[in-house]
């Protein structure tokens, strides 16, 4: 996803947390720094943060058919996937409505992702959730007043060693980047057709950027004088452009579920969506053909609601996934 989309998704997640009213302390950390800390939401795509690499396909969980040992470990049939992702996400309804092209043989097959070190979406997400929890433990007095519970060794820390609110907020925004990318189907399918520069991927993200508009463009966001309250309301105003309605409740992550496992499950659902957008019967696994946004969404034989449903589902679930994982970090302390 592009910069302004990542920025909007993260800010909209703060607004959702505020509307849900379950984590007021977390909102008080994030909301005041909503403009200056928003840079975190696109830092992971900057070349400087990739040790000099400019490859945009860096945060991925791209799956393909698996023919190795213990194949059954890598099978997730439809019923199992729906149970794992729950009913709060829109992706379940999207797959039910549009997934007729995926026969039972597709669902019964094993698929596996093998991202290189540093590229693994779930690994990056898990690492940041742990780092943020540590930041909250080491928070300065302004942070400590908002985080539930107490840290008995805090007084022994040098003041400059303790984490400030703006630092914590920036890391929450960085985490949002990976959580949002797990909802981008093109990040979850290993076929060449889903490479960033091969048509569909880049064109989908340009399409979302255009819908969101320029308010969340980095230069405009940094330089405007709007209050944090106004910025959050501007984020809520985008909902209608995607026909999104949020329930203003945020599900718990659940017992024995961590960010790593949750993101793997979300990526598995996004892989199913990718296989609906471009069925393997059209472009088989291993085929190096490309496709385009127009072919997938705008050809004369394509139902116009296919695109609107896809947009609504991806944007809704990206915001919700961010809020779920953010909330789960806060719940460690409450």
NUTI-657564 format. One record per residue: x, y, z of N, C-alpha, C in turn. Coordinates in steps of 0.02 Angstrom, whole numbers, padded with zeros to 5 digits, always signed. Example, Ala and Ser with C-alpha at 12.3 -4.5 7.8 and 13.67 -1.06 7.14 Angstrom:
BEGIN
+00660-00284+00390+00615-00225+00390+00660-00165+00390
+00642-00112+00354+00684-00053+00357+00645+00002+00394
This chain:
BEGIN
+00042-00059+00000+00000+00000+00000+00044+00062+00000
+00018+00116-00028+00058+00176-00034+00053+00219+00030
+00094+00272+00033+00102+00311+00093+00037+00338+00122
-00002+00372+00080-00062+00403+00108-00113+00351+00131
-00115+00292+00097-00159+00238+00120-00138+00212+00187
-00073+00198+00195-00048+00174+00260-00063+00225+00315
-00054+00289+00299-00066+00341+00349-00139+00343+00369
-00183+00342+00320-00255+00343+00336-00275+00282+00377
-00252+00223+00358-00271+00162+00393-00253+00166+00467
-00192+00188+00482-00169+00192+00551-00209+00244+00591
-00220+00302+00560-00257+00355+00595-00329+00334+00605
-00357+00299+00555-00426+00275+00563-00430+00224+00619
-00377+00184+00629-00377+00136+00683-00377+00171+00751
-00341+00227+00756-00344+00266+00819-00415+00290+00831
-00448+00315+00779-00517+00337+00786-00562+00280+00807
-00550+00220+00781-00590+00162+00801-00578+00145+00874
-00516+00147+00896-00501+00137+00967-00538+00188+01010
-00538+00250+00988-00572+00302+01026-00647+00289+01028
-00676+00271+00972-00748+00258+00970-00768+00198+01011
-00725+00147+01013-00740+00087+01052-00736+00101+01127
-00692+00147+01147-00688+00168+01217-00659+00117+01265
-00624+00066+01239-00597+00014+01283-00526+00028+01307
-00490+00069+01270-00419+00081+01285-00405+00157+01287
-00437+00193+01333-00428+00266+01333-00356+00288+01344
-00317+00250+01384-00248+00267+01395-00207+00263+01332
-00219+00211+01292-00183+00204+01229-00201+00260+01181
-00264+00279+01178-00285+00334+01136-00250+00399+01157
-00241+00409+01222-00208+00469+01246-00133+00470+01229
-00104+00413+01216-00035+00410+01193-00032+00424+01118
-00078+00395+01080-00074+00398+01007-00103+00463+00978
-00159+00484+01003-00196+00539+00972-00157+00605+00970
-00125+00627+01025-00089+00691+01022-00032+00693+00971
-00007+00635+00952+00051+00632+00906+00030+00605+00838
-00033+00612+00821-00060+00581+00762-00028+00608+00698
-00004+00669+00699+00027+00697+00638+00102+00681+00635
+00138+00699+00687+00211+00692+00682+00234+00619+00686
+00196+00576+00720+00215+00505+00724+00190+00464+00665
+00147+00493+00624+00120+00456+00566+00175+00434+00518
+00233+00466+00521+00288+00444+00478+00304+00370+00488
+00291+00345+00549+00304+00275+00562+00266+00228+00515
+00207+00250+00492+00165+00206+00452+00194+00194+00382
+00239+00237+00360+00269+00223+00294+00345+00214+00298
+00376+00222+00357+00448+00209+00363+00468+00140+00336
+00429+00086+00349+00452+00020+00325+00460+00014+00249
+00429+00060+00211+00437+00057+00139+00494+00100+00113
+00527+00137+00157+00581+00181+00136+00646+00141+00129
+00684+00157+00078+00745+00119+00065+00793+00120+00124
+00797+00177+00159+00843+00181+00216+00827+00131+00271
+00764+00111+00276+00745+00064+00328+00754-00008+00306
+00777-00019+00246+00787-00086+00219+00861-00101+00207
+00903-00068+00243+00975-00077+00235+00996-00064+00163
+00967-00012+00135+00987+00009+00068+00947-00022+00012
+00903-00070+00027+00864-00101-00026+00804-00058-00043
+00790-00050-00107+00732-00012-00129+00676-00057-00152
+00681-00122-00140+00631-00170-00164+00566-00160-00125
+00512-00142-00160+00449-00128-00126+00416-00192-00102
+00432-00250-00132+00404-00314-00111+00440-00341-00049
+00444-00302+00003+00487-00320+00059+00449-00348+00118
+00384-00334+00123+00345-00357+00181+00291-00403+00155
+00307-00467+00154+00266-00514+00116+00254-00578+00154
+00204-00615+00132+00193-00684+00153+00162-00720+00093
+00202-00724+00040+00178-00748-00025+00176-00824-00027
+00116-00851-00035+00105-00923-00033+00102-00953-00103
+00118-01017-00105+00114-01056-00167+00104-01129-00148
+00085-01171-00195+00076-01242-00178+00140-01272-00149
+00129-01316-00100+00185-01346-00063+00187-01421-00075
+00245-01446-00092+00252-01517-00107+00303-01552-00062
+00321-01520-00006+00370-01549+00039+00339-01597+00089
+00378-01611+00141+00355-01657+00193+00301-01625+00236
+00261-01667+00268+00208-01646+00315+00159-01596+00282
+00136-01616+00223+00092-01571+00185+00030-01550+00224
+00004-01595+00265-00060-01581+00299-00055-01520+00344
+00006-01505+00368+00015-01446+00411-00002-01382+00374
+00002-01384+00308-00005-01323+00268-00071-01321+00229
-00119-01361+00253-00187-01359+00225-00233-01321+00272
-00269-01273+00246-00319-01237+00285-00383-01235+00243
-00429-01280+00258-00490-01281+00217-00534-01222+00234
-00587-01213+00196-00628-01153+00203-00660-01149+00273
-00687-01203+00297-00720-01202+00363-00670-01183+00418
-00611-01211+00414-00559-01196+00464-00538-01123+00460
-00528-01098+00400-00508-01028+00393-00561-00981+00420
-00624-00994+00405-00678-00951+00429-00681-00952+00505
-00668-01010+00535-00668-01014+00608-00610-00974+00637
-00553-00975+00603-00494-00940+00628-00501-00865+00624
-00528-00839+00569-00531-00767+00560-00592-00735+00592
-00642-00775+00610-00700-00749+00644-00748-00713+00598
-00801-00686+00627-00854-00654+00587-00849-00578+00585
-00802-00549+00620-00796-00476+00622-00763-00448+00560
-00723-00487+00527-00689-00465+00466-00734-00474+00405
-00727-00430+00357-00767-00432+00296-00742-00486+00247
-00681-00510+00257-00652-00555+00208-00692-00620+00203
-00721-00642+00258-00761-00703+00257-00820-00695+00208
-00857-00639+00214-00913-00628+00169-00892-00621+00097
-00834-00589+00086-00809-00581+00018-00795-00649-00013
-00761-00693+00024-00746-00760-00002-00810-00799-00015
-00858-00793+00031-00922-00829+00021-00958-00804-00042
-00956-00739-00054-00993-00710-00110-00959-00722-00177
-00893-00715-00178-00857-00714-00242-00811-00774-00253
-00809-00821-00207-00759-00874-00211-00780-00938-00245
-00831-00935-00287-00854-00996-00321-00801-01025-00367
-00755-00983-00389-00702-01008-00435-00652-01054-00398
-00653-01052-00332-00608-01094-00293-00645-01158-00275
-00630-01212-00309-00663-01275-00295-00632-01307-00233
-00664-01360-00210-00641-01394-00149-00569-01417-00156
-00548-01434-00217-00479-01456-00226-00429-01401-00209
-00449-01337-00221-00405-01282-00202-00400-01277-00126
-00455-01282-00093-00456-01276-00020-00421-01334+00015
-00421-01392-00016-00391-01451+00015-00317-01458+00000
-00288-01412-00038-00218-01417-00057-00173-01381-00006
-00110-01402+00001-00064-01368+00047-00030-01308+00012
-00024-01253+00049+00010-01193+00024+00057-01168+00079
+00113-01143+00057+00163-01120+00105+00198-01057+00079
+00214-01013+00125+00255-00954+00109+00325-00964+00137
+00374-00941+00100+00444-00948+00122+00481-00882+00111
+00459-00829+00144+00493-00764+00136+00564-00767+00164
+00607-00727+00135+00676-00723+00159+00678-00687+00226
+00732-00697+00265+00738-00662+00329+00731-00587+00320
+00691-00556+00364+00680-00485+00360+00619-00465+00320
+00593-00512+00279+00536-00496+00236+00470-00523+00264
+00474-00565+00314+00417-00604+00340+00369-00559+00378
+00308-00550+00350+00259-00505+00381+00244-00524+00453
+00233-00588+00465+00215-00609+00533+00273-00600+00581
+00334-00615+00559+00392-00605+00601+00401-00532+00619
+00395-00487+00569+00403-00416+00582+00349-00391+00629
+00288-00415+00621+00234-00394+00665+00246-00417+00737
+00266-00479+00745+00278-00506+00812+00335-00469+00846
+00388-00455+00808+00445-00420+00837+00425-00351+00864
+00384-00316+00826+00364-00249+00847+00315-00250+00905
+00270-00300+00908+00225-00303+00966+00265-00313+01030
+00318-00354+01026+00360-00365+01085+00398-00301+01103
+00426-00268+01052+00464-00207+01064+00420-00152+01094
+00358-00146+01070+00313-00094+01095+00294-00108+01168
+00282-00172+01183+00266-00189+01253+00324-00169+01299
+00385-00181+01276+00444-00161+01315+00448-00085+01321
+00432-00050+01267+00431+00023+01271+00382+00048+01324
+00325+00018+01327+00275+00038+01377+00299+00025+01448
+00334-00031+01457+00362-00046+01523+00413+00006+01543
+00452+00030+01494+00505+00078+01508+00483+00150+01500
+00418+00161+01496+00393+00228+01481+00411+00280+01533
+00418+00342+01510+00433+00397+01556+00370+00412+01597
+00373+00459+01644+00315+00471+01687+00250+00485+01649
+00254+00520+01593+00194+00535+01554+00163+00471+01526
+00205+00425+01504+00180+00360+01480+00156+00318+01538
+00195+00315+01591+00179+00273+01649+00112+00291+01680
+00094+00355+01679+00030+00375+01707-00029+00347+01668
-00018+00330+01605-00072+00305+01562-00075+00229+01557
-00018+00196+01568-00015+00124+01562-00039+00092+01627
-00087+00046+01623-00111+00013+01684-00055-00024+01720
-00059-00026+01786-00009-00061+01826+00051-00016+01841
+00099-00045+01874+00159-00006+01893+00222-00047+01878
+00277-00011+01870+00342-00042+01857+00388-00022+01914
+00405-00070+01957+00440-00053+02019+00511-00029+02009
+00542-00049+01953+00611-00028+01941+00615+00037+01902
+00558+00067+01886+00559+00126+01842+00600+00183+01871
+00598+00192+01936+00634+00248+01967+00710+00240+01962
+00733+00180+01949+00805+00168+01943+00831+00182+01872
+00787+00194+01825+00807+00208+01756+00827+00281+01749
+00879+00294+01711+00896+00363+01694+00838+00392+01653
+00824+00455+01665+00766+00486+01631+00772+00482+01555
+00833+00489+01530+00842+00487+01457+00835+00416+01429
+00834+00366+01473+00826+00296+01451+00753+00276+01447
+00708+00319+01470+00637+00301+01472+00602+00326+01408
+00553+00289+01387+00520+00301+01323+00468+00356+01327
+00470+00401+01279+00422+00456+01277+00362+00437+01234
+00306+00473+01243+00245+00457+01208+00254+00459+01132
+00289+00508+01107+00298+00513+01034+00336+00453+01006
+00384+00427+01044+00421+00368+01022+00375+00308+01019
+00336+00298+01072+00289+00242+01074+00241+00247+01016
+00213+00306+01005+00165+00316+00951+00196+00299+00883
+00258+00320+00872+00291+00306+00808+00298+00231+00797
+00314+00194+00849+00320+00122+00841+00252+00089+00829
+00199+00114+00862+00132+00088+00847+00116+00099+00773
+00133+00158+00747+00121+00172+00677+00162+00124+00632
+00224+00112+00651+00265+00065+00612+00233-00004+00610
+00209-00027+00667+00175-00092+00669+00114-00093+00623
+00078-00038+00619+00018-00035+00577+00034-00051+00505
+00094-00033+00482+00113-00045+00413+00110-00120+00396
+00139-00160+00439+00141-00232+00426+00072-00264+00434
+00034-00240+00483-00033-00267+00493-00078-00251+00433
-00070-00191+00405-00109-00173+00345-00088-00214+00285
-00023-00224+00276+00002-00262+00218-00024-00334+00218
-00040-00361+00276-00066-00430+00278-00134-00435+00244
-00169-00379+00236-00234-00378+00204-00230-00363+00129
-00170-00350+00104-00161-00336+00033-00149-00403-00003
-00198-00427-00042-00190-00493-00073-00126-00502-00112
-00102-00448-00142-00041-00453-00183+00021-00467-00142
+00018-00456-00076+00074-00472-00032+00074-00545-00011
+00022-00582-00032+00013-00649-00005+00011-00704-00058
+00022-00688-00120+00021-00737-00175+00088-00733-00212
+00121-00790-00220+00189-00792-00247+00191-00788-00323
+00133-00788-00356+00134-00785-00429+00163-00719-00454
+00197-00722-00510+00227-00662-00540+00175-00608-00552
+00114-00627-00566+00061-00579-00580+00050-00530-00522
+00071-00549-00462+00060-00507-00403+00122-00467-00383
+00175-00470-00422+00233-00428-00409+00215-00354-00415
+00248-00312-00376+00228-00241-00373+00229-00207-00441
+00278-00220-00481+00286-00184-00544+00252-00219-00604
+00212-00269-00590+00185-00310-00644+00111-00295-00659
+00089-00235-00642+00021-00215-00661-00026-00210-00603
-00059-00264-00586-00114-00264-00538-00097-00234-00471
-00042-00256-00442-00022-00235-00374-00016-00159-00370
+00025-00131-00411+00037-00059-00410-00026-00020-00428
-00065-00045-00475-00125-00010-00496-00179-00012-00442
-00185-00067-00405-00233-00070-00349-00216-00016-00297
-00152-00010-00282-00132+00037-00230-00139+00109-00253
-00129+00122-00316-00142+00189-00343-00217+00205-00340
-00258+00156-00354-00331+00163-00350-00352+00183-00279
-00326+00150-00228-00344+00168-00159-00319+00237-00140
-00258+00253-00161-00231+00319-00147-00276+00374-00175
-00301+00363-00235-00344+00413-00267-00409+00421-00228
-00438+00367-00204-00500+00370-00166-00489+00408-00100
-00435+00394-00066-00421+00425-00001-00409+00500-00008
-00379+00520-00063-00367+00591-00074-00303+00615-00042
-00290+00680-00047-00225+00707-00030-00218+00731+00043
-00272+00731+00081-00266+00758+00149-00213+00721+00189
-00207+00655+00178-00160+00615+00217-00092+00608+00183
-00081+00646+00130-00014+00650+00100+00034+00679+00151
+00094+00653+00155+00139+00670+00211+00152+00744+00217
+00165+00778+00162+00180+00849+00165+00121+00888+00193
+00061+00873+00169+00002+00909+00192-00013+00894+00266
-00003+00831+00285-00018+00813+00354+00031+00845+00403
+00094+00847+00385+00144+00878+00428+00132+00953+00436
+00111+00984+00382+00109+01057+00381+00042+01087+00401
-00011+01047+00402-00075+01078+00419-00079+01093+00494
-00123+01137+00512-00130+01159+00582-00191+01129+00616
-00221+01078+00586-00280+01047+00615-00264+01014+00681
-00312+01013+00725-00304+00978+00789-00307+00903+00778
-00283+00866+00827-00287+00793+00823-00359+00770+00816
-00405+00804+00850-00476+00788+00845-00500+00793+00772
-00479+00847+00739-00499+00857+00669-00468+00804+00624
-00405+00787+00635-00372+00736+00594-00409+00670+00599
-00428+00651+00660-00465+00588+00668-00533+00591+00634
-00566+00648+00636-00630+00654+00603-00622+00651+00527
-00568+00681+00502-00554+00676+00430-00545+00602+00410
-00514+00564+00454-00505+00492+00440-00573+00457+00439
-00616+00472+00486-00683+00441+00487-00722+00459+00424
-00712+00520+00398-00750+00543+00340-00735+00502+00277
-00678+00467+00276-00660+00427+00218-00703+00364+00214
-00732+00343+00270-00771+00281+00271-00822+00277+00214
-00857+00333+00203-00910+00332+00153-00883+00320+00083
-00821+00340+00070-00792+00330+00004-00782+00256-00011
-00774+00215+00042-00767+00143+00034-00829+00105+00055
-00883+00141+00071-00946+00110+00095-00934+00068+00157
-00890+00093+00200-00873+00056+00261-00916+00079+00319
-00939+00031+00358-00970+00044+00423-00934+00003+00475
-00908+00035+00526-00875-00001+00579-00923-00012+00637
-00915-00068+00671-00958-00085+00727-00939-00048+00791
-00881-00014+00790-00855+00021+00849-00845-00026+00909
-00833-00088+00894-00810-00136+00944-00750-00171+00914
-00702-00187+00956-00640-00218+00932-00634-00287+00965
-00634-00340+00926-00629-00407+00955-00564-00417+00993
-00566-00459+01044-00505-00479+01078-00467-00528+01034
-00402-00527+01041-00360-00572+01001-00374-00645+01017
-00391-00658+01080-00407-00727+01099-00350-00760+01137
-00368-00809+01178-00319-00845+01216-00274-00887+01171
-00211-00890+01188-00162-00932+01152-00151-00910+01080
-00170-00847+01064-00159-00820+00997-00113-00760+01005
-00059-00758+00967-00016-00699+00968-00017-00665+00900
+00019-00610+00894+00018-00572+00832+00044-00614+00774
+00094-00656+00786+00123-00697+00733+00070-00742+00702
+00035-00779+00744-00015-00826+00719-00073-00789+00687
-00093-00734+00716-00149-00696+00688-00133-00670+00618
-00073-00645+00608-00055-00618+00543-00048-00674+00492
-00022-00732+00511-00019-00789+00465-00090-00807+00442
-00138-00806+00488-00207-00823+00471-00237-00770+00424
-00224-00707+00439-00250-00653+00396-00219-00659+00326
-00154-00673+00323-00121-00681+00258-00150-00741+00220
-00168-00793+00256-00198-00851+00222-00265-00832+00190
-00304-00790+00225-00367-00766+00197-00353-00720+00137
-00302-00678+00142-00285-00634+00087-00260-00673+00026
-00227-00729+00039-00206-00773-00016-00267-00801-00052
-00319-00820-00014-00381-00843-00045-00411-00788-00088
-00410-00727-00063-00436-00671-00103-00396-00663-00167
-00330-00667-00163-00288-00661-00223-00307-00714-00274
-00324-00773-00250-00342-00828-00295-00412-00820-00324
-00453-00776-00292-00517-00757-00321-00507-00703-00373
-00464-00654-00358-00451-00600-00405-00421-00627-00470
-00373-00672-00462-00341-00703-00521-00341-00779-00509
-00394-00813-00531-00399-00885-00518-00339-00923-00547
-00315-00973-00512-00260-01014-00539-00276-01045-00606
-00340-01054-00622-00357-01079-00688-00342-01029-00744
-00339-00965-00725-00323-00912-00773-00248-00901-00779
-00216-00894-00722-00142-00890-00720-00119-00942-00669
-00096-00999-00692-00075-01053-00647-00014-01034-00605
-00006-01069-00549+00054-01061-00509+00115-01080-00551
+00166-01039-00547+00226-01051-00586+00225-01015-00653
+00166-00994-00676+00161-00956-00739+00185-00885-00727
+00223-00858-00774+00252-00792-00765+00213-00736-00799
+00150-00750-00816+00108-00699-00848+00091-00643-00799
+00077-00584-00827+00055-00526-00788-00019-00515-00800
-00049-00472-00759-00117-00450-00772-00124-00378-00749
-00182-00349-00758-00191-00278-00742-00254-00266-00701
-00257-00208-00671-00316-00187-00634-00377-00188-00679
-00370-00164-00741-00426-00162-00787-00452-00231-00803
-00407-00278-00815-00427-00346-00831-00465-00378-00773
-00441-00368-00712-00471-00400-00654-00537-00368-00634
-00541-00301-00638-00598-00266-00609-00643-00229-00659
-00619-00213-00719-00656-00167-00762-00675-00195-00830
-00658-00256-00845-00680-00285-00908-00756-00288-00911
-00784-00290-00970-00856-00287-00979-00894-00344-00946
-00860-00401-00937-00894-00459-00907-00886-00462-00831
-00856-00410-00801-00845-00409-00728-00900-00368-00695
-00932-00397-00644-00983-00361-00606-00951-00301-00571
-00978-00240-00579-00948-00181-00547-00944-00186-00471
-00989-00224-00441-00987-00230-00368-00928-00273-00343
-00896-00309-00389-00836-00347-00371-00782-00301-00344
-00771-00245-00377-00720-00197-00355-00741-00162-00291
-00803-00138-00288-00825-00102-00227-00824-00148-00166
-00844-00211-00175-00841-00258-00119-00769-00271-00098
-00724-00276-00147-00653-00289-00132-00623-00230-00094
-00636-00169-00117-00611-00109-00084-00636-00106-00011
-00701-00115-00003-00730-00110+00064-00699-00162+00110
-00693-00223+00086-00667-00277+00127-00595-00265+00149
-00552-00247+00101-00481-00238+00117-00470-00179+00164
-00503-00123+00151-00493-00064+00193-00523-00074+00263
-00582-00103+00267-00613-00117+00332-00569-00163+00373
-00548-00218+00343-00510-00267+00381-00441-00243+00400
-00410-00201+00358-00345-00174+00376-00350-00130+00438
-00400-00086+00440-00411-00045+00500-00424-00088+00561
-00469-00136+00553-00487-00179+00610-00428-00220+00634
-00388-00247+00588-00330-00287+00609-00280-00245+00648
-00270-00184+00626-00225-00139+00663-00251-00129+00734
-00316-00114+00739-00346-00100+00805-00343-00162+00849
-00355-00221+00821-00354-00283+00861-00285-00295+00891
-00233-00289+00851-00166-00303+00876-00143-00248+00924
-00158-00185+00908-00142-00131+00955-00176-00143+01022
-00239-00159+01021-00276-00172+01082-00245-00230+01121
-00223-00282+01085-00195-00341+01119-00131-00323+01156
-00092-00276+01130-00031-00254+01165-00051-00219+01230
-00100-00175+01226-00122-00138+01285-00151-00184+01338
-00184-00237+01316-00216-00283+01363-00165-00322+01405
-00103-00324+01382-00051-00355+01423-00044-00321+01491
-00063-00258+01494-00052-00218+01554-00117-00209+01595
-00173-00230+01569-00236-00216+01603-00270-00278+01629
